[in-house]
Amino acid sequence: LIERQLRNADQALGRQPDAAARPTPTQYSLDMLNVASRYELPRIIAALKARGHGTLCFHGAPGTGKTALAEHIARELDRPLMVRRASDLVSKFVGETEQQMAAMFREAEAEKAVLLLDEADSFLQDRRHAQRTYEVTEVNEMLQGMERFAGIFVCTTNLMDSIDQAALRRFTFKIQFRPLRPEQRERMFVVEALGGDEAALTESIRARLAKLDQLCPGDFAAVQRQVQILCETLAPEEFLAQLEAEHRIKPEVREARGMGFLHSA
C-alpha cells in the first residue's frame, strides 16, 4: 500500500515510475515485426482495448521485438506497464517466491497496469520434468495467478518448448517472433541508416542485407545506441558493417558457420 501511494505521488508530480516505457533508439512500427499469429496484431490490440483483459505469450529469439510490443500495447491502451523479471520474484526462502508472485498480480490489478513477465519460462516450466517440490508449487501459483488476474498479462520466453501444457492453454494468444524478413530489413535500414531516403539504398547494400537472415529489430537498436552514446553519425556502409558485426555474434549464425566448416571438411 505504501509503495502504491508513493508511485501515485510520483505520477502526480510528473515523475516517471519505474515501469515507464524505455527510451526507444529506433522508430517503432508494427510493420517491422515478423510474427506468426492466427490474428493480425492490430486486431489483437483492438480486442484487448475493448475487453480490458487477456493473456499473451510472446516467444522467439532475443531482439525480435517481444518487450517492445508489450510497451506498444500499454501505450495504445493508455495504461502503465509493469515489468517483472524472474530475478525480481525468486527468493531463497521457501514459499516467499509464491508470495511475491501473488503480490505481483495484486499490484498490477490495483494499478490497472499491463503486466509483463520477462523470462516467464522460469515459472511455467513443464511440471513433468520438475525435480523439486517447490518447482511444482511455483508453477501452480503462477497458473492460479493467471486464472484470477482480471487485467492484461504478457509473458515473454525464449524457451517455448519447455512451457507447461496447462500454462499454454491459459494464454489467449500465443505469438511467435521471428527475425526480419528481407523486405523488412531493407525498410528498416532505409529508416534508421538512410534517413528515409529509399533512393540511397544501393544494390550493394541490398545484397549484403540479404545475407543477414537472422537480423532483428534489436540489432538496429544496438547500433543506434552506439551512435547516440558516441554522438556521431555513421555513413550507410559503416552502419551496415555494425549490423553485420551484431549478426555474426548470434548463436544461430555461429553454429551455422561451424556446421558448414565441418561439412566442407
C-alpha positions in Angstrom: 0.0 0.0 0.0 2.8 2.4 0.9 4.7 1.6 -2.4 1.5 2.3 -4.4 0.9 5.6 -2.6 4.5 6.6 -3.4 4.1 5.7 -7.1 0.8 7.7 -7.3 2.6 10.6 -5.7 5.4 10.4 -8.3 2.8 10.4 -11.1 1.0 13.4 -9.6 4.3 15.2 -9.6 5.1 14.3 -13.2 7.9 11.9 -12.4 8.3 8.7 -14.4 7.6 5.5 -12.4 10.0 2.5 -12.6 7.6 0.8 -15.0 7.7 3.6 -17.6 8.5 2.7 -21.1 12.2 2.6 -22.0 13.5 5.2 -24.4 13.5 3.7 -27.9 16.6 4.3 -30.0 14.7 3.2 -33.2 11.4 4.3 -34.7 8.7 1.8 -33.7 6.3 0.3 -36.2 4.2 -2.9 -36.1 5.2 -3.4 -39.7 8.8 -4.1 -38.5 7.7 -7.2 -36.6 7.8 -10.6 -38.2 5.3 -12.6 -36.2 3.4 -15.8 -36.6 -0.1 -15.5 -35.2 -3.6 -16.6 -36.2 -4.8 -13.0 -35.9 -3.2 -9.7 -37.1 -1.6 -7.6 -34.3 -3.9 -4.6 -34.8 -6.9 -6.8 -34.3 -5.5 -8.3 -31.1 -4.6 -4.9 -29.7 -8.1 -3.6 -30.5 -9.7 -6.6 -28.8 -7.5 -6.0 -25.7 -8.5 -2.4 -25.7 -12.2 -3.3 -25.9 -12.2 -6.1 -23.4 -9.6 -4.9 -21.0 -8.2 -8.3 -20.2 -6.3 -11.1 -21.9 -3.2 -13.3 -21.6 -0.5 -13.3 -24.2 2.7 -15.5 -24.7 5.4 -13.9 -26.8 8.0 -16.4 -27.8 11.1 -16.1 -30.0 14.7 -15.2 -30.1 16.1 -12.2 -28.2 15.8 -8.8 -30.0 12.8 -9.8 -32.2 10.5 -7.2 -30.5 8.7 -9.0 -27.7 9.2 -6.4 -25.0 8.7 -3.6 -27.4 5.3 -4.9 -28.4 4.2 -5.1 -24.8 5.2 -1.5 -24.4 3.3 -0.6 -27.5 0.2 -2.3 -26.2 0.4 -0.4 -22.9 0.7 2.9 -24.8 -2.2 2.0 -27.1 -4.4 1.2 -24.1 -3.2 4.2 -22.2 -2.1 2.0 -19.2 1.1 1.9 -17.2 3.4 -1.0 -18.0 4.6 -3.0 -15.0 7.7 -5.1 -15.8 8.8 -8.0 -13.7 11.6 -10.5 -14.3 12.3 -13.8 -12.8 15.1 -12.3 -10.7 12.5 -9.9 -9.1 10.4 -12.8 -7.8 12.8 -15.6 -6.9 13.6 -15.9 -3.2 15.9 -18.3 -1.3 13.2 -18.7 1.4 10.6 -21.4 1.0 7.2 -20.0 0.0 8.4 -16.4 -0.5 8.6 -16.7 -4.3 4.9 -17.7 -4.4 4.0 -14.8 -2.2 5.8 -12.4 -4.4 4.0 -13.8 -7.5 0.7 -13.2 -5.8 1.7 -9.7 -4.8 2.8 -9.0 -8.4 -0.7 -9.8 -9.7 -2.4 -7.8 -7.0 -0.3 -4.8 -7.6 -0.8 -4.9 -11.4 -4.6 -5.2 -10.9 -4.7 -2.4 -8.4 -2.7 -0.1 -10.8 -4.7 -1.3 -13.8 -1.4 -1.9 -15.5 -0.3 -4.1 -18.4 1.8 -6.8 -16.6 4.9 -8.0 -18.4 6.7 -11.0 -17.0 10.1 -11.5 -18.7 11.8 -14.9 -18.7 8.4 -16.4 -17.8 9.7 -19.9 -18.6 11.4 -19.9 -15.2 7.9 -20.2 -13.5 6.0 -22.0 -16.3 8.2 -25.0 -16.9 6.7 -28.4 -17.6 5.9 -29.9 -14.2 6.5 -33.4 -15.5 10.3 -32.5 -15.5 10.3 -30.9 -12.1 12.9 -32.4 -9.7 11.9 -30.4 -6.6 8.6 -29.9 -4.8 9.0 -26.1 -4.8 9.3 -26.1 -8.7 5.8 -27.6 -8.9 4.3 -25.2 -6.3 5.7 -22.2 -8.2 4.1 -23.3 -11.4 0.9 -23.9 -9.6 0.9 -20.5 -8.0 1.6 -18.8 -11.4 -1.3 -20.7 -13.1 -3.6 -19.7 -10.3 -2.5 -16.1 -10.6 -3.2 -16.1 -14.3 -6.6 -17.5 -13.7 -7.5 -14.8 -11.1 -5.9 -11.9 -12.9 -8.5 -9.6 -14.5 -6.1 -7.5 -16.5 -3.7 -7.9 -19.4 -0.8 -10.3 -18.7 2.1 -10.7 -21.2 4.8 -13.4 -20.8 7.9 -13.5 -22.8 10.1 -16.6 -23.3 12.9 -17.9 -25.5 12.1 -21.5 -24.5 8.6 -22.2 -25.7 9.2 -26.0 -25.8 9.7 -26.1 -22.0 6.4 -24.4 -21.1 3.8 -26.5 -19.2 0.9 -27.6 -21.3 -1.6 -26.2 -18.7 0.0 -22.8 -19.0 -0.2 -22.8 -22.7 -3.9 -23.4 -22.6 -4.3 -20.4 -20.4 -2.8 -18.0 -23.0 -5.4 -16.3 -25.1 -2.9 -15.5 -27.8 0.4 -17.2 -28.5 2.6 -15.1 -30.8 5.9 -16.3 -32.3 8.5 -13.6 -33.1 11.0 -14.3 -35.9 13.9 -12.4 -37.5 13.1 -9.7 -40.0 12.0 -10.7 -43.5 14.2 -9.4 -46.4 11.9 -6.5 -47.2 11.7 -5.6 -43.6 15.5 -5.5 -43.3 15.6 -3.1 -46.2 12.8 -0.9 -45.0 14.3 -0.6 -41.5 17.7 0.2 -43.0 16.2 3.0 -45.0 14.5 4.4 -42.0 17.4 4.0 -39.5 20.5 4.5 -41.6 19.4 6.4 -44.7 17.0 8.9 -43.0 14.1 7.6 -45.1 15.8 8.1 -48.4 15.0 4.9 -50.3 16.9 6.0 -53.4 20.1 5.8 -51.4 19.6 2.0 -50.9 22.2 0.7 -53.4 22.3 -2.8 -54.9 25.5 -3.5 -52.9 23.7 -2.7 -49.6 20.7 -4.8 -50.7 23.0 -7.8 -51.4 24.7 -7.5 -48.0 21.4 -7.1 -46.2 20.1 -10.2 -48.0 22.7 -12.3 -46.3 21.7 -11.2 -42.7 18.9 -13.7 -42.3 18.9 -13.6 -38.5 18.8 -9.8 -38.3 16.3 -8.4 -35.8 15.0 -5.0 -34.7 17.1 -5.3 -31.6 20.3 -5.3 -33.8 19.3 -1.9 -35.3 18.6 -0.7 -31.8 22.0 -1.8 -30.6 23.7 0.1 -33.4 21.6 3.2 -32.8 22.6 3.1 -29.1 26.3 3.1 -30.2 25.6 6.1 -32.4 23.8 8.0 -29.6 26.5 7.3 -27.0 29.4 8.2 -29.2 27.5 11.3 -30.6 28.5 10.5 -34.1 26.8 9.9 -37.5 27.6 6.7 -39.3 27.7 6.5 -43.1 25.4 3.9 -44.5 28.4 1.5 -45.2 29.6 1.9 -41.6 26.1 1.4 -40.2 25.7 -1.8 -42.3 29.2 -3.0 -41.1 28.0 -2.7 -37.5 24.8 -4.6 -38.3 27.0 -7.4 -39.8 29.1 -7.4 -36.6 25.9 -7.8 -34.5 24.7 -10.6 -36.8 28.0 -12.5 -36.6 27.8 -13.0 -32.8 24.4 -14.5 -32.8 24.4 -18.2 -31.6 22.4 -19.3 -34.7 24.9 -17.7 -37.0 28.0 -19.1 -35.2 26.5 -22.6 -35.1 25.6 -22.5 -38.8 29.2 -21.4 -39.6 30.6 -24.3 -37.5 28.4 -26.8 -39.2 29.3 -25.5 -42.6 33.0 -25.9 -41.8 32.6 -29.5 -40.6 30.5 -30.3 -43.7 33.1 -28.8 -46.1 35.9 -30.7 -44.3 
